[in-house]
Amino acid sequence: MPGLGSLASALYILDLPIDVPTGTDLATAAAAGITALADRHHSIPGESAEPS
């Protein structure tokens, strides 16, 4: 799975301009993905990942 560093490097190497809304969207998507992976990694089979 490519990491956020890979994405940032590709954008830099390709010299693609990133405006604030696009940067915010990328950061939001990255945070959601990291959170989802963390929830899945730390969940116990048969139990909800959400606190009750």
C-alpha positions in Angstrom: 0.0 0.0 0.0 1.5 3.3 -1.0 1.9 5.7 1.9 1.2 9.4 2.2 4.9 10.1 1.5 4.6 8.4 -1.8 1.7 10.6 -2.8 3.6 13.8 -1.7 6.7 12.7 -3.5 4.8 12.1 -6.7 3.0 15.4 -6.6 6.4 17.1 -6.0 8.2 15.3 -8.7 5.4 15.9 -11.2 5.4 19.6 -10.1 1.6 19.5 -9.8 0.1 22.6 -8.2 -2.1 21.8 -5.2 -4.6 24.5 -4.1 -5.9 24.7 -0.5 -9.2 22.8 -1.2 -7.4 20.0 -2.9 -4.8 19.8 -0.1 -7.6 19.7 2.4 -9.4 16.9 0.5 -6.2 14.9 0.3 -5.5 15.3 4.0 -9.1 14.4 4.9 -8.9 11.3 2.8 -5.5 10.2 4.2 -6.8 10.7 7.8 -9.9 8.7 7.1 -7.9 5.9 5.6 -5.4 5.9 8.5 -8.3 5.9 11.0 -10.0 3.0 9.2 -6.9 0.9 9.2 -6.2 1.6 12.9 -9.8 0.7 13.8 -9.5 -2.5 11.8 -6.1 -3.4 13.2 -7.1 -2.8 16.8 -10.6 -4.4 16.8 -11.1 -7.8 18.4 -12.9 -10.4 16.3 -16.6 -10.5 17.3 -16.5 -7.0 19.0 -17.3 -3.6 17.6 -14.4 -1.2 17.0 -16.6 1.6 18.2 -16.7 2.3 22.0 -20.0 1.7 23.6 
